[in-house]
Amino acid sequence: MVNVTVEQMLEAGLHFGHQTFRWNPKMRPFIFDARDGIYIIDLVKTHEKLKEATDFVAGLAKEGSNFLLVGTKRQAGPIIEEVAKAAGLPYVSAHWPGGLLTNFRTIKSRISYLKELREKFAAKDFGDMTKKEIGLLAKELVSLEEAFGGVDTLDSLPGAIFVVDVLQEKIALKEAIKLGIPIIAMVDTNGDPSGIEFVIPANDDAKNGILLVTRALVDSFVKNRRVAAAKASKAEVSEEELIPPSEILEQKEVKIAEAKQEEATAEAEKREKRATTKRKG
């Protein structure tokens, strides 16, 4: 079951496609209409496809498989990183490391080396290394973090990948298709749905829309991962454990906003007291 309504999709702007002269005929089945030179995506079909995708990732979670999130363009990167981190999922939000999937054995060795460097710097275990050598090692660590920091939890190939923009992530798609890794993707009216098992027709430029779809998929995965883990250990899952990452993030955001408001109020009261004291003086 997908915890997103068509109304929410509408509010998030998922129905806005590209201009009618910039389209891919293969997306015709998902287009509702054209208005003012813009294609309008059929959100009923978007909702159906999102449900299929959330059901699929739920199955992945129950099997103990992993799930890789990919979104490197400006609108998607920060969202992918935030949601993935909150759920403890691997992600690529800045630049796709070539060969991440097709040359995973080599990439895995680089990830292992990244972890070794982290431990070395955490323990400050540099032995007889000079400052210059340590500096070079620090630069290498930064470079490795940028390349593989988001996928350091990948011990094996993912059971599926989620891609925000099929035109932006052509290399990732090519690698996944070559290896037969299932692909879930937000595909706009100018995108090519070929080779994608779970096409989610949607505006892939709207930040709120990207967030809505990403959270729906991740929430489904995490909830079922927790249930599967509880069954394996024969433990009961509390209601708190079933709270999806998106709600946890929202709760944190609300608390931060409340704290800032309280701080601002306190500061205003202090200024008022100082002003009152000056007037009395």
Stockholm file with secondary structure:
# STOCKHOLM 1.0

chainA/1-281         MVNVTVEQMLEAGLHFGHQTFRWNPKMRPFIFDARDGIYIIDLVKTHEKLKEATDFVAGLAKEGSNFLLVGTKRQAGPIIEEVAKAAGLPYVSAHWPGGLLTNFRTIKSRISYLKELREKFAAKDFGDMTKKEIGLLAKELVSLEEAFGGVDTLDSLPGAIFVVDVLQEKIALKEAIKLGIPIIAMVDTNGDPSGIEFVIPANDDAKNGILLVTRALVDSFVKNRRVAAAKASKAEVSEEELIPPSEILEQKEVKIAEAKQEEATAEAEKREKRATTKRKG
#=GR chainA/1-281 SS CCCCCHHHHHHTTTTEEEETTSCCGGGGGGEEEEETTEEEECHHHHHHHHHHHHHHHHHHHHHTCCCEEECCSTTTHHHHHHHHHHHTCCEECSCCCTTTTTTHHHHHHHHHHHHHHHHHHHHTCCTTCCHHHHHHHHHHHHHHHHHHGGGTTCSSCCSCEEESCTTTTHHHHHHHHHHTCCEEEEECTTSCCTTCSEEEECCSSCHHHHHHHHHHHHHHHHHHHHHHHHHHHTCCCCTTTTSCHHHHHHHHHHHHHHHHHHHHHHHHHHHHHHHHHHHHC
#=GC SS_cons         CCCCCHHHHHHTTTTEEEETTSCCGGGGGGEEEEETTEEEECHHHHHHHHHHHHHHHHHHHHHTCCCEEECCSTTTHHHHHHHHHHHTCCEECSCCCTTTTTTHHHHHHHHHHHHHHHHHHHHTCCTTCCHHHHHHHHHHHHHHHHHHGGGTTCSSCCSCEEESCTTTTHHHHHHHHHHTCCEEEEECTTSCCTTCSEEEECCSSCHHHHHHHHHHHHHHHHHHHHHHHHHHHTCCCCTTTTSCHHHHHHHHHHHHHHHHHHHHHHHHHHHHHHHHHHHHC
//
